[in-house]
């Protein structure tokens, strides 16, 4: 893709670490997506290679939320308007006592 036409976006962080959490609780973090360009940019979160966590929709109560095992992302996809930012909610709710790790990828304009 020609760099002149590439999305001009950034993330507030490339790594998120959740604080300790009890089994019956959940902890949350946020991530900001920034569109520095003059055109709208589509975004979508995926977890390539996350074989241990199948991507599933959560309950209809939280429409648009993508769940990967004990992790969830809201919204899982959307559009960043020109010169704007959007907060993404990340949630971790452990299902057992083992360490958990998930590598998420944010795809912009359907290109990785």
C-alpha positions in Angstrom: 0.0 0.0 0.0 1.2 3.5 -0.9 2.3 5.2 2.4 0.5 8.4 1.2 -2.8 6.5 1.4 -2.1 4.4 4.5 -4.2 5.1 7.6 -2.6 7.6 9.9 -3.5 6.0 13.2 -1.8 5.2 16.5 -2.6 3.3 19.7 -2.0 4.8 23.2 -0.1 1.7 24.1 1.3 -1.4 22.4 1.0 -3.5 25.6 -1.6 -3.8 28.3 -1.0 -5.4 31.7 -3.9 -6.1 34.0 -3.6 -5.9 37.7 -4.1 -9.1 39.8 -7.7 -10.2 40.0 -9.7 -12.8 42.0 -11.4 -15.6 40.1 -14.9 -14.2 40.6 -14.0 -10.7 39.7 -12.9 -8.7 36.6 -10.5 -5.9 36.0 -10.6 -3.4 33.2 -8.2 -1.2 31.1 -8.7 1.2 28.3 -6.8 1.7 25.0 -7.1 4.9 22.9 -7.1 4.7 19.1 -6.1 7.9 17.4 -6.9 8.8 13.8 -4.5 11.6 12.8 -5.6 11.6 9.1 -8.2 13.4 7.1 -10.3 10.3 6.2 -12.3 7.8 8.3 -10.5 4.6 9.2 -12.2 1.2 9.9 -10.7 -0.8 12.8 -11.2 -4.4 13.9 -9.6 -6.4 16.7 -8.5 -10.0 16.1 -6.4 -12.5 17.9 -4.5 -14.5 15.3 -3.0 -17.7 16.6 -5.1 -17.6 19.8 -5.8 -21.3 19.5 -6.4 -21.7 23.2 -9.1 -19.0 23.2 -11.9 -19.3 20.6 -13.4 -16.0 19.6 -17.0 -15.9 20.7 -19.7 -13.3 21.0 -20.6 -12.5 24.6 -24.2 -12.4 25.8 -26.6 -10.2 23.9 -26.5 -7.8 26.9 -23.1 -6.6 25.7 -23.6 -6.3 21.9 -20.5 -5.6 19.9 -18.2 -7.2 22.5 -15.6 -9.7 21.3 -14.5 -12.3 23.9 -11.4 -14.4 23.8 -11.5 -16.8 26.7 -11.1 -14.6 29.9 -10.4 -11.5 27.8 -12.9 -9.2 26.1 -12.8 -6.1 23.9 -15.5 -3.5 23.4 -16.0 -2.4 20.7 -14.5 -5.2 18.6 -14.7 -3.0 15.5 -15.8 0.4 14.3 -14.9 3.5 12.4 -12.5 6.3 13.6 -13.7 9.6 12.2 -11.0 12.0 10.8 -8.9 13.7 13.5 -10.6 11.8 16.3 -9.9 9.3 19.0 -11.9 6.4 20.4 -11.6 4.5 23.7 -11.6 0.7 23.6 -12.5 -1.1 26.8 -10.5 -4.2 27.7 -11.6 -6.7 30.3 -10.0 -9.6 32.0 -12.0 -12.1 34.1 -9.9 -15.1 35.0 -11.4 -18.6 34.8 -8.6 -20.4 36.6 -5.4 -19.6 38.4 -3.0 -20.1 35.5 -1.3 -17.1 33.9 -3.2 -15.8 30.9 -1.8 -14.0 27.8 -3.5 -12.8 24.6 -1.9 -11.1 21.7 -4.5 -8.9 20.0 -4.1 -7.4 16.5 -5.9 -4.2 15.4 -6.5 -4.2 11.7 -7.1 -0.9 10.0 -9.1 -0.6 6.7 -9.1 -4.4 6.4 -5.3 -4.5 5.9 -2.8 -5.9 8.4 
